[in-house]
Amino acid sequence: MAAVGKLYLAVVLVVLASISSLVSADPEMLQDVCVADFASGVKVNGFVCKTTFNASDFFFDGLAKPGLTNNTLGSRVTAANVEKVPGLNTLGVSLSRIDYAPGGLNPPHTHPRATEMVYVLYGELDVGFITTANVLVSKSIKMGDTFVFPRGLVHFQKNNGMVPAAVIAAFNSQLPGTQSIATTLFAASPPVPNNVLTKAFQVGTKEVEKIKSRLAPK
């Protein structure tokens, strides 16, 4: 496990360096740091800078342990974005850890503000994204592999194995945003009209209502 930990750290550093060298999806920073001031009532494209900051604003230990996957989908995303690490404000990068139970799914979703690159910590996953030409690009990946999901395209990850799996995901945005396709369409508030969904999916009202009831916030 120690060797895996060292490899994980090395890869995370390489991924961050690679993404930082690319053109960021976020606007470029104009000063050394701009630590997010969550208490400010001023609204900007990002967060207002705090006048003072310390090392804690640049630290987060939430990716060290697996997230709980005892939920309907059998997966858990633990984000290390600007909302968890205020020092990421204006830096144009963030990470997430995604854990999958056996059979777990990170369902089809998009990140409107970032390209995503995943590195497999352990286990095996079937992953894929769909282009705007409706072409599925998919592959099975295992420990040590990486895979890229282009910005804005619908993508997913599925653990079809008998053991848990986990990845570290890197983004070229401080706050990539996530829109889960099913939740966005069937659990919006106020709700998307049934007649829109029945026509779009070519199903009846009962099927739409059933899906809405299953995805409604508990």
Residue pairs with C-beta under 8 A, 6 or more apart in sequence:
4 121
4 122
4 143
7 144
8 119
8 121
8 168
11 119
11 146
11 168
12 95
12 119
12 168
12 170
15 117
15 119
15 146
15 168
15 170
16 93
16 95
16 170
18 117
19 93
19 117
19 170
19 171
19 172
20 91
20 92
20 93
22 172
24 92
24 93
24 172
24 173
25 92
25 113
25 114
25 115
25 151
25 171
25 172
25 173
25 176
26 46
26 90
26 91
26 92
26 113
26 172
26 173
26 174
27 45
27 46
27 90
28 92
29 90
29 91
29 92
30 90
31 49
31 90
33 49
33 53
33 87
33 90
34 46
34 47
34 49
34 89
34 90
35 49
35 50
35 53
35 57
35 58
35 86
35 87
35 89
36 46
36 47
36 48
36 49
36 50
36 82
36 86
36 87
36 88
36 89
37 47
37 48
37 49
37 50
37 86
38 47
38 86
40 47
40 48
42 48
46 82
46 89
46 90
46 174
47 82
47 86
47 89
49 89
50 57
50 86
53 86
53 87
57 85
57 86
57 87
58 85
58 87
59 85
60 80
60 84
60 85
62 78
62 80
62 84
62 97
63 78
63 80
63 95
63 96
63 97
63 168
66 76
66 97
66 99
66 164
66 166
67 76
67 77
67 78
67 97
67 98
67 99
68 76
68 99
69 75
69 76
69 99
69 100
69 101
69 104
69 164
70 101
73 104
73 105
73 106
73 107
74 100
74 101
74 102
74 103
74 104
74 105
74 159
75 98
75 99
75 100
75 101
75 104
75 105
75 106
75 157
75 159
76 98
76 99
77 96
77 97
77 98
77 106
77 178
78 96
78 97
78 98
78 99
79 94
79 95
79 96
80 94
80 95
80 96
80 97
81 88
81 94
81 95
81 96
81 171
81 174
81 175
81 176
82 88
82 89
82 94
82 174
82 175
83 175
85 94
88 94
88 174
89 174
90 174
91 174
92 172
92 173
92 174
93 170
93 171
93 172
93 173
93 174
94 114
94 170
94 171
94 173
94 174
94 175
94 176
95 168
95 169
95 170
95 171
96 168
96 169
96 171
97 166
97 167
97 168
97 169
98 106
98 118
98 157
98 166
98 167
98 169
99 164
99 165
99 166
100 106
100 123
100 125
100 157
100 158
100 159
100 164
100 165
100 166
101 159
101 164
102 159
102 161
102 162
102 163
102 164
103 159
103 160
104 158
104 159
104 164
104 165
105 156
105 157
105 158
105 159
106 156
106 157
106 158
107 156
107 180
107 181
107 182
108 154
108 155
108 156
108 180
108 181
108 182
109 154
109 155
109 156
109 178
109 179
109 180
109 181
110 152
110 153
110 154
110 155
110 178
110 179
110 181
111 149
111 151
111 152
111 171
111 173
111 176
111 177
111 178
111 179
112 151
112 152
112 176
112 177
112 179
113 151
113 173
113 175
113 176
113 177
114 151
114 171
114 172
114 173
114 176
114 177
115 148
115 149
115 150
115 151
115 171
115 172
116 148
116 149
116 155
116 169
116 170
116 171
116 176
117 146
117 147
117 148
117 149
117 169
117 170
118 127
118 141
118 146
118 147
118 149
118 157
118 167
118 168
118 169
118 170
119 144
119 145
119 146
119 167
119 168
119 169
119 170
120 141
120 142
120 143
120 144
120 145
120 146
120 165
120 166
120 167
121 143
121 165
121 166
121 167
121 168
122 143
122 164
122 165
122 166
123 142
123 143
123 159
123 161
123 163
123 164
123 165
123 166
124 140
124 141
124 142
124 143
124 159
124 160
124 161
124 165
125 140
125 141
125 142
125 157
125 158
125 159
125 160
125 165
125 167
126 138
126 139
126 140
126 157
126 158
126 159
126 160
127 138
127 139
127 140
127 141
127 147
127 149
127 155
127 156
127 157
127 158
128 136
128 137
128 138
128 139
128 155
128 156
129 136
129 137
129 138
129 149
129 150
129 153
129 154
129 155
129 156
130 136
130 137
130 153
130 154
130 155
131 137
131 153
132 153
139 147
141 147
149 155
154 181
157 167
159 165
182 211
182 215
183 215
185 192
185 197
186 192
186 197
186 208
186 211
186 212
186 215
187 212
187 215
187 216
187 217
191 212
194 205
194 208
194 209
197 203
197 208
198 204
198 205
198 207
198 208
201 207
201 208
